[in-house]
Amino acid sequence: MKLFCVALIFLSLSFAGLAQQTFIAAGNPNIRYVGRVDFSNPQEARFDWPGVYIQFSFRSSECSVKMSDTGRNYYNVIVDNNPAKVIEVKSDTTLLIGEKLGPQIHKVQIFKRTEGNQGIGIFKGILLDGGEMLPWKDIPSRKIEFIGNSITCGYGTEAKSKDEHWKPSTENNFQSYAPIIARAFNADYHIIAHSGQGVVRNYGDKQKVSALAMPGRFNRVYDEQEQPVWNFKQWIPDLVVINLGTNDFSTQPFPDEDVFRKGYEN
């Protein structure tokens, strides 16, 4: 009988601990998303462009996030402005962001390091050990959109040398020139970039004009999908930076000069 009572007490305490954990869905208005994010399913945020970031504030002793992925993406996670931790998301998972946290307000920022060809990232929500979500207050007044190729993506920024074979773990968009410039000017940013893309011709193409260069991707919500189309009224930048052309002329055959110029003007 004593063992039975002890077991009941243990189960009660276990369920009481579980009951304290609060789930905050991805669509909660206190969660801030910057970048091209798809909310066609209001229960989750989906995205694939590099540099998409998520920001939120809370009071709680512990915080986890629920994420999933159709491929293999890497993220920088910054908690209370401490040095970034790198996480890899390959499947449906719950990631512990912070534990034994103090009673003060905590800030979490999650930055997508990798580009669209690594799959779609899916943010499903936040788990707090009690506590509460709070509005994100540090919202920049400036907005910059960067359009580019591997240089803008941050291709190989963490490789040990220029000769190291590329792998997803060495791509860190956070350390490309684009986010660095945005942080210097305290600006939000969108990054529309894909390695190897050109204005009219992509890297290594045997033709002078590629079937799908960066202008063909520019109006997409997802880098790797034609649909849905991005609504440009959702986010209007103060400044647009176009850094393209390296791949157009990196290998032969080069595009004709007038074709390239017209493509850039368009």
Summary of the structure (lengths in Angstrom):
residues: 266
radius of gyration: 21.7
end to end distance: 81.1
largest distance: 89.7
contacts: 821
relative contact order: 0.16
helix: 20%
strand: 32%
